[in-house]
Every structure is written in structure tokens, then in C-alpha cells.
Amino acid sequence: MLFSGTVSESVNAPAESFSETWHYIKDATTNGKWLVAGIQQG
């Protein structure tokens, strides 16, 4: 899943762009729940 947008790390700080790809897994070991397997930035 691709997430992108802008984020500010503190109050009144300038917003910075970001782009991340989140990887999920769902298999027999997760009891049918989706789990975050990794996050790629860039």
C-alpha cells in the first residue's frame, strides 16, 4: 500500500513531503489478521 503526503515533525515546523510503501502479510500464523511486514521509504 502506498502512502504519500506531507508531515510536520513539530508545531510551526515546515511540512515535508513523504512517500512510503507498506508491506502486509496475512497467513496461517497471523490468525487471519493483517500484519505490517515492512515499510519502505522513498
LINDAKA-V615070 format. One record per residue. N is the residue number from 0. RES is the residue in three letters. PHI is phi as a letter, one per 20 degrees, with the letter a starting at -180 (* if undefined). NEAR is the number of other C-alpha atoms within 8 Angstrom. Layout:
BEGIN
n: <N,N>
res: <RES,RES>
phi: <PHI,PHI>
near: <NEAR,NEAR>
END
This chain:
BEGIN
n: <0,1,2,3,4,5,6,7,8,9,10,11,12,13,14,15,16,17,18,19,20,21,22,23,24,25,26,27,28,29,30,31,32,33,34,35,36,37,38,39,40,41>
res: <MET,LEU,PHE,SER,GLY,THR,VAL,SER,GLU,SER,VAL,ASN,ALA,PRO,ALA,GLU,SER,PHE,SER,GLU,THR,TRP,HIS,TYR,ILE,LYS,ASP,ALA,THR,THR,ASN,GLY,LYS,TRP,LEU,VAL,ALA,GLY,ILE,GLN,GLN,GLY>
phi: <*,e,d,b,r,c,b,d,f,b,g,m,e,f,f,c,f,b,b,c,d,d,d,d,c,b,b,f,f,d,l,n,e,e,c,f,e,r,c,d,d,o>
near: <5,7,8,8,7,8,8,10,6,5,5,5,7,5,8,7,8,10,10,11,10,12,9,9,8,10,8,6,6,9,6,8,7,8,8,9,8,7,9,7,7,5>
END
